[in-house]
Amino acid sequence: MVGIEIVGFVVSPAHAYDGRPADGPVAVPTHTPDAIEVRAGYGVVGDRYAGRAAHREAALTLLAIEALEAVADELGVPPFDPVAARRTVLTRGLEVEALRGREFAVDSGDGPVLLGGGRPAAPCAWMDTVLAPGAHAALRGRAGVRCAALSSGTLRLGPATLTVSDDLGDPDAARAGLPRRRRSSART
């Protein structure tokens, strides 16, 4: 079990980054609530990915706030508005990228919510427009992990615990803002 912090939620019923980045984001309601309701096999109540068959394995996305802080520092720009990254759950003290392919539970006080870490959340070209030039490339390997909702429950802002269901060890909080690349396999 690892102690982490949930520092933000982003819930929106529609996509803001539609079309070409040069045209600017679409004005859509975006909520930053103190808590979210996660439903198994469905996602986050009120979010654009909830209940969509194509997103069952990617119903919500976790992002380490340290990744955004590191990229802003590397690019020499002021801190980013984390809402602009449009990731569902923003954490502090968690190597989010280590959760790819793993089942884990997050408990912020209302009982554990079981999630299945899936594919990386690849950054899009919009990041150069809404964060800073160069953010798109700098976020590769650290833009978050898409997750399936495997159980229902509530997640709240503040301290939380993470329990990983395998014996591969706990994610390393010191690596929270570092990029994680796919390992290349040697051809024999």
N, C-alpha and C positions, 0 to 999 in steps of 0.2 A: 504494500500500500504506500502510495506517495502523496504527500500534501501538495496541492496546487491551488491556484486562484483562478476563478472565472471573473474576468474583468469586463466582459461585454457580450451582448447578444445583438444580432442584426436580423430582423424579420421583415420581409416585404412580400406583399401579394403578387408583385410583378417584377419583371426584369428592368433595371434602370439602364443597363449597358446593352442597348439594342441598336443595331446598325453600325455605322462607322464612328469611330472615336472623334473624328474631326467635327461631327455633327453635335457632339455633346450628349450627356446622359438624358434619358427620358425622366421627366418629373413623375415619380411614383411615391406613394406613401411608404416610408421606411420607419420602422419602430425599433427603439432600443430599450426594450423592457427590462425590468429587474428580474424577471423569471420567464421561462418558456415551458410549454407543455409539449413533451415528446410522446408520440404514440407509436407503438410497435408496428412495423410494416407500413407506416404512413409518413412519419416525419414530424416536423414542428408545426403545430397548429397555427394557421395563418400565414405560413410561408409559401413562396412560389413553387417550391419543389414538393410540398406535401401532397401525398396521394397520387402522384404521377408514376405510372408503371415504369417509365424509363429512368426514374430517379430512386427507386426503392433501395438500391445499394449505395446511393449517394444522396440521401435525404437531408443531410446536414453536413456542414464542413467545420472542422476545428482548425484554428490558426493560432500559433504562438505570437503574442504581441511582440516578443523579442525579435521575431523575424522582421516585422515592420520597422522596429527601432534600429536594427542593424542595417537594413537597407537605406533608411534615411541618413544614417551616419555615414555609410559608405559613399552615398551620392552627395554628401555635404549639403543637405537640405534640412529645413526645419522638420520636426516630427510630423508624421502623417496623421490625418484623421482616420482612425481605424475603421470607421463605418464605410469609408470609401472602398475598402477592399471587399466589402459585401460577403464576408464569411459569417456563418451563423453563430459560432461560439468562439470567443476570443479568450485565450488562456494566458496565464503567466506562470513560469516555473515548470513547464511541461515540454519535453521534446516531442512535439506532436508528430513529426515525421517518422518517429520510431514506431508509431501505432499502425502503420500500413500492414495489412494482412493479419491483424491481431484483434481478438475480442477483448474488450475492456469495459469496466464500469466506472461511471463518474457519479459521486454522491456529494451533493451540496447541502445535505441536511434533511431531505425528504425521502431518502432511500435511494438505492443505486439505480441508475439508468444504464442498461447494457447497450453498448454500441459495437458495431463491427467496422474496424478500420479497413478501408478499401484503397482505391487508387489515389494518387496524389491529385490535389486540386491545382491543375496547371494555371499559371497566371495568363491573362490575356493582354492584348495590345492596349486595352483600355487603361491599364495601370500606368502607362507612360503619360496618359492624359489626365487622369484623376489623382495620381499620386505625384509623380515627377518623371521627367525624361530619364530613361534608363531603368526605371522600376520594373518593367516587364521582364527584362533579362535578369536583373538582380534577384528577383523573387523565384526564379526557377529552382526547384528542389527544396523550397521552404515556404510555399504559398498555402500550405495546409493539407489536410487529409479529408477526403469525402468519406462519410460514414453511413452505414445502415442503422436504422433504429430497431434494435432487437428486443427491447422491452419498453414499457410505457412508464412515464414518471415526469417529475418536475425538476428542472435545473434552475438554480438561483445564482445571482451575483455573489461573490465573496469566496471565502475559503471552501475548498472541496477536497475530496480524496479520489485518487485514481487507483483502481485495482486491475491488473492485467491478468488474464486467465491462463497464461502459459508460463513456462519456466525459463523464458529467454532473458529474464532480468527486467528491472524497471527502466523506463526511459531516463536518460541523463539530462537533468534540468540545465546543466551547463551548456548543452548543445542546442537549446531551444531556438536560438536565432541563426544557427548555422545551416547552410544548405546541405541537403542529403541527395546525392546522385545515385542513380541506378548503378549497380555493380556491373561491369562489363564481364562477360564470360569469355574465357579463353577458348579458342577453337582448336580442337585437336584432330 
